[in-house]
Amino acid sequence: MLDTLNISEKEDLPRFISEKDIKILNLCHIPEDGRLKTLSFSAVDKRKVHEILDLGERVDGSNLFSFIEPGKSDIYIMPKFNTAFAHPFSSISAINILCDYLDENGKPLEIAPQSVLARSEEKLHASDGTVLKALAELEFYIISKQETEMLFPSSPDKNYHASAPFTDFEDIRNEILVTLSNVGIPTKYGHSEVGRVWDKDGALMEQQEIEIAPQNLTDLADAVTIAKWVIRNICLKHRVSVSFSPKVSVEHVGSGMHIHVCAMRNGDNIIANPGGTLSLEALEMIGGILEFAPSLSAFGNTKPVSYLRLVAPKESPMHICWGARNRLALIRIPLWWSFLETSKEKGSCRETFEYRAPDALSNPYLILAAISVAANHGLHNTKKAQEIAEGLHIEEAGSRRKQLRTLPQSCSESAENLEKDRKLYLADGVFQEKIIDKTIETLKSYHDRDLWKKLTGKPDAIETMLRQYLHYG
């Protein structure tokens, strides 16, 4: 959760700006592309500061959302004062405040991804008091041109939890962890991931992971976006690059954004039974997500390169199934510390299930909203959800794989599945027709149905594709 300035009331913010001699006030917002945007104001004029905090500002919505026509594009951004944090990279004293999008009537902009996620959380809680919390595994590659011979080389794709000197970017990763804490984003841990690649130009690409701690879905979506902004800025400071692309090399392990889900009701985690086994509610949510899985890819795997990760089984899911501790399953149940009484404390999110398909090129608000809709669907269609979950349970990595349905293998296929499931997302007014239509249109525009077959045996064309998406998301 952001807000490291201890601002409890809106009136506290102008006082803080004056006392700390803040020079710049940044209104930050996150549109359709999922990247942090900034509108900067001089904070010297105190009257202007009050005006900004009271009224927000008018912006061009058509340049932020593809769903908005240029002929009627004005929207508002309204600061959420309790998200303020000190800008950690500005050479001038500055604070950032996240904003909501409002329409011409001052109401939440219905088509904004933040509004979609908020509606999904409201619908779920209103139905039976359930609140979803989640953590995100943010995987990425740090990329550095090597000017000298590497003193401590290691085998490719053998760098899981590697320590220096067999990992080059431990200090950068630790700086990321500290900076995230400083801007109010709680983390679970960071570590070197499996991937370590040398490209043909001599650059080292080393995979890292930062896990963002469990929180409400809207807070998590905010945190993922700010975390990517922090990671990129720290890498810039150290003159290295970074990529959140799901695939930076065909032969080497890809990067996902696994989502661990827990469900709270009256402050208790309902994922596990008192005896430490999977609860019926958890089974129903898993069944709902598995039912939605072919169309969830439309929100969690949004670029052609996403599907190169999903068709290469290097601990990436390919089949629609679930199982305990199985890293090739779409949903897996990690170890829960069931042998410890302290793991059962009220409010604990240690018991989760993990949805492994999404990657970090997705818009976090939309994929989390889609997961919430799917989980809610399972909780309200209990018999069907239980049957789906029971029928798609596997115990071992190779068991029944040929009998299982595969995930979509292209943006085009995901678009078709979203069209088939359209009514599921539109139920209760959570998603908007415009969002579904535009998502389908964008996915189809890639014309990638047989892309990977066409690229087989064409390494230069594959390299061009990988480079094209290196800095998306």
VOBANU-411835 format. One line per 5 residues: number of its first residue (from 1); their letters; for each residue y, z, x of C-alpha. Coordinates in steps of 0.25 Angstrom, whole numbers. Example, Ala and Ser with C-alpha at 12.3 -4.5 7.8 and 13.67 -1.06 7.14 Angstrom:
BEGIN
1	AS	-18:31:49  -4:29:55 .
END
This chain:
BEGIN
1	MLDTL	0:0:0  14:-4:6  26:5:6  27:12:20  42:16:17 .
6	NISEK	38:27:7  46:21:-4  43:28:-17  55:23:-25  63:10:-25 .
11	EDLPR	76:18:-22  69:23:-9  69:9:-3  84:7:-1  85:21:5 .
16	FISEK	74:17:15  81:4:19  94:11:21  89:23:29  80:14:38 .
21	DIKIL	91:4:40  81:-8:34  88:-21:37  79:-30:29  72:-29:15 .
26	NLCHI	61:-39:13  55:-42:-1  41:-47:2  32:-54:-8  19:-61:-8 .
31	PEDGR	17:-74:-16  6:-83:-19  3:-86:-4  0:-71:-2  10:-70:10 .
36	LKTLS	21:-60:11  35:-66:8  48:-60:12  62:-60:6  72:-52:15 .
41	FSAVD	85:-45:12  95:-38:21  94:-23:17  107:-20:23  114:-21:9 .
46	KRKVH	108:-9:1  113:-14:-12  105:-27:-10  93:-18:-6  94:-11:-20 .
51	EILDL	95:-25:-27  83:-31:-20  74:-19:-23  79:-19:-38  79:-34:-41 .
56	GERVD	70:-40:-30  73:-55:-28  71:-69:-33  62:-78:-26  57:-93:-28 .
61	GSNLF	43:-91:-34  39:-105:-33  39:-104:-18  30:-92:-19  20:-95:-30 .
66	SFIEP	14:-109:-33  13:-105:-48  28:-105:-49  36:-117:-52  49:-120:-44 .
71	GKSDI	57:-122:-57  56:-108:-61  52:-101:-48  61:-88:-47  54:-75:-47 .
76	YIMPK	57:-61:-42  52:-53:-31  53:-38:-34  51:-28:-22  41:-17:-24 .
81	FNTAF	48:-6:-17  35:2:-14  30:-9:-5  41:-8:5  37:-7:20 .
86	AHPFS	44:-9:33  43:-23:39  35:-21:52  38:-34:58  53:-36:56 .
91	SISAI	63:-34:67  73:-29:57  71:-17:49  65:-22:36  56:-18:24 .
96	NILCD	47:-26:16  45:-24:1  34:-32:-7  38:-38:-20  33:-42:-34 .
101	YLDEN	35:-55:-40  43:-55:-53  45:-66:-63  59:-70:-70  57:-58:-79 .
106	GKPLE	55:-48:-69  40:-47:-72  29:-48:-62  26:-63:-59  13:-65:-66 .
111	IAPQS	8:-76:-56  11:-68:-44  -2:-64:-37  3:-49:-37  4:-50:-52 .
116	VLARS	-10:-55:-53  -15:-44:-45  -7:-34:-52  -12:-39:-66  -27:-39:-61 .
121	EEKLH	-25:-24:-56  -19:-20:-70  -30:-27:-78  -41:-20:-70  -35:-6:-71 .
126	ASDGT	-31:-8:-86  -45:-11:-89  -52:1:-84  -44:8:-74  -50:1:-62 .
131	VLKAL	-41:-1:-50  -46:-10:-39  -43:-7:-24  -46:-16:-12  -45:-18:3 .
136	AELEF	-44:-31:10  -51:-35:23  -40:-44:29  -47:-53:40  -39:-62:49 .
141	YIISK	-39:-69:62  -29:-66:73  -26:-78:81  -21:-79:96  -20:-90:106 .
146	QETEM	-27:-85:119  -19:-88:131  -29:-82:141  -44:-80:142  -50:-70:133 .
151	LFPSS	-55:-58:141  -64:-52:130  -70:-63:122  -80:-60:111  -90:-68:103 .
156	PDKNY	-84:-75:91  -85:-68:77  -90:-55:84  -77:-47:83  -80:-38:72 .
161	HASAP	-73:-25:75  -71:-29:89  -62:-20:98  -53:-25:109  -54:-32:119 .
166	FTDFE	-64:-40:111  -53:-41:100  -39:-46:104  -31:-42:92  -35:-27:90 .
171	DIRNE	-20:-22:93  -15:-33:83  -24:-28:72  -21:-13:74  -6:-17:74 .
176	ILVTL	-9:-23:60  -16:-11:55  -4:-2:59  7:-12:53  -1:-13:40 .
181	SNVGI	-1:3:39  14:3:42  17:-7:31  9:1:21  -4:-7:21 .
186	PTKYG	-16:2:22  -28:-3:30  -42:1:32  -45:-5:46  -44:-17:55 .
191	HSEVG	-54:-23:65  -57:-36:72  -66:-45:63  -77:-54:67  -70:-66:70 .
196	RVWDK	-65:-70:84  -63:-85:86  -57:-94:97  -51:-107:92  -51:-120:99 .
201	DGALM	-37:-118:104  -40:-105:111  -35:-95:100  -42:-82:97  -44:-79:82 .
206	EQQEI	-49:-65:80  -52:-59:67  -47:-46:62  -48:-38:49  -38:-28:43 .
211	EIAPQ	-43:-20:30  -32:-16:20  -36:-3:14  -40:-2:-1  -28:-2:-11 .
216	NLTDL	-25:-8:-25  -26:-23:-26  -11:-26:-26  -8:-17:-14  -20:-24:-7 .
221	ADAVT	-14:-38:-9  0:-33:-4  -7:-27:8  -15:-39:11  -2:-48:11 .
226	IAKWV	6:-38:19  -6:-36:29  -7:-51:32  9:-51:34  7:-40:44 .
231	IRNIC	-5:-46:51  3:-59:53  15:-53:58  8:-44:68  1:-56:73 .
236	LKHRV	14:-63:75  19:-52:83  8:-53:92  9:-68:93  -5:-70:87 .
241	SVSFS	-8:-77:74  -17:-73:62  -25:-80:51  -30:-74:38  -37:-87:35 .
246	PKVSV	-52:-86:31  -57:-95:42  -50:-98:55  -63:-104:61  -75:-111:54 .
251	EHVGS	-85:-104:64  -79:-90:63  -78:-79:53  -68:-80:43  -58:-70:37 .
256	GMHIH	-59:-64:23  -51:-54:15  -62:-46:9  -58:-37:-2  -64:-23:-4 .
261	VCAMR	-63:-18:-19  -64:-5:-25  -61:-1:-39  -54:12:-43  -55:19:-56 .
266	NGDNI	-48:33:-58  -47:34:-43  -62:32:-41  -68:20:-34  -78:14:-44 .
271	IANPG	-85:4:-34  -96:14:-31  -104:24:-39  -104:39:-36  -117:36:-28 .
276	GTLSL	-111:25:-20  -117:13:-26  -109:1:-32  -103:5:-46  -105:-4:-58 .
281	EALEM	-90:-6:-59  -91:-12:-44  -103:-21:-48  -95:-26:-60  -82:-29:-51 .
286	IGGIL	-91:-36:-41  -98:-44:-52  -84:-48:-57  -79:-53:-43  -92:-60:-41 .
291	EFAPS	-90:-67:-55  -76:-71:-50  -80:-74:-36  -80:-90:-37  -65:-89:-42 .
296	LSAFG	-60:-77:-34  -61:-87:-22  -49:-94:-28  -41:-82:-25  -48:-76:-13 .
301	NTKPV	-51:-89:-5  -39:-98:-7  -39:-108:4  -50:-119:9  -52:-111:22 .
306	SYLRL	-56:-99:14  -69:-106:10  -73:-109:24  -74:-94:26  -83:-93:13 .
311	VAPKE	-93:-104:17  -95:-98:31  -104:-86:30  -98:-77:41  -98:-64:32 .
316	SPMHI	-90:-72:22  -95:-73:7  -101:-86:2  -109:-81:-10  -105:-74:-23 .
321	CWGAR	-113:-61:-22  -111:-46:-18  -119:-36:-10  -118:-23:-2  -113:-25:13 .
326	NRLAL	-116:-40:12  -104:-47:19  -109:-61:14  -108:-57:0  -95:-60:-8 .
331	IRIPL	-94:-45:-12  -100:-34:-4  -101:-19:-5  -97:-12:9  -102:1:13 .
336	WWSFL	-96:13:6  -98:25:14  -106:31:2  -112:41:11  -99:48:12 .
341	ETSKE	-94:57:1  -79:55:6  -81:40:3  -81:44:-12  -67:50:-12 .
346	KGSCR	-59:47:-24  -50:34:-23  -59:29:-11  -60:14:-9  -72:14:0 .
351	ETFEY	-81:9:-10  -78:-6:-12  -84:-20:-14  -79:-31:-5  -75:-45:-10 .
356	RAPDA	-77:-54:3  -72:-68:-2  -57:-68:-1  -49:-71:12  -34:-68:16 .
361	LSNPY	-29:-82:12  -30:-77:-3  -18:-71:-10  -23:-56:-11  -16:-53:-24 .
366	LILAA	-24:-65:-31  -38:-62:-25  -36:-47:-28  -32:-50:-42  -44:-59:-44 .
371	ISVAA	-54:-49:-38  -48:-38:-48  -49:-48:-60  -64:-51:-56  -67:-36:-54 .
376	NHGLH	-60:-33:-68  -69:-44:-74  -81:-38:-69  -78:-24:-74  -75:-30:-88 .
381	NTKKA	-88:-39:-88  -97:-29:-83  -111:-35:-87  -108:-48:-82  -101:-43:-69 .
386	QEIAE	-113:-34:-66  -123:-45:-68  -115:-54:-59  -115:-43:-48  -129:-40:-49 .
391	GLHIE	-133:-54:-49  -125:-57:-36  -129:-45:-28  -135:-48:-15  -141:-38:-4 .
396	EAGSR	-142:-47:8  -133:-58:14  -143:-69:12  -150:-64:-1  -149:-74:-13 .
401	RKQLR	-137:-82:-6  -142:-95:-11  -142:-90:-25  -128:-86:-25  -115:-93:-29 .
406	TLPQS	-106:-96:-17  -91:-94:-17  -82:-106:-18  -82:-114:-6  -68:-120:-8 .
411	CSESA	-55:-118:-14  -58:-129:-24  -71:-122:-29  -63:-109:-30  -53:-116:-39 .
416	ENLEK	-64:-121:-48  -70:-107:-49  -56:-101:-52  -54:-111:-63  -68:-107:-69 .
421	DRKLY	-64:-92:-68  -49:-94:-73  -51:-86:-86  -56:-74:-78  -43:-73:-70 .
426	LADGV	-34:-76:-81  -41:-64:-90  -31:-53:-93  -19:-61:-87  -22:-57:-73 .
431	FQEKI	-21:-71:-66  -11:-82:-72  -15:-96:-75  -5:-101:-65  -12:-93:-54 .
436	IDKTI	-26:-98:-57  -21:-113:-59  -13:-112:-46  -24:-106:-38  -34:-117:-43 .
441	ETLKS	-24:-128:-40  -22:-123:-26  -37:-121:-23  -40:-135:-28  -28:-141:-20 .
446	YHDRD	-36:-139:-7  -47:-149:-11  -57:-141:-2  -70:-142:-10  -78:-149:1 .
451	LWKKL	-68:-146:12  -77:-139:21  -88:-150:20  -77:-160:23  -73:-152:35 .
456	TGKPD	-87:-150:41  -88:-156:55  -73:-158:56  -68:-146:65  -54:-151:66 .
461	AIETM	-52:-152:51  -58:-138:50  -49:-133:60  -37:-139:53  -41:-132:40 .
466	LRQYL	-43:-118:47  -29:-119:53  -23:-123:40  -26:-110:34  -24:-101:46 .
471	HYG	-11:-95:41  -13:-95:26  -13:-83:18 .
END
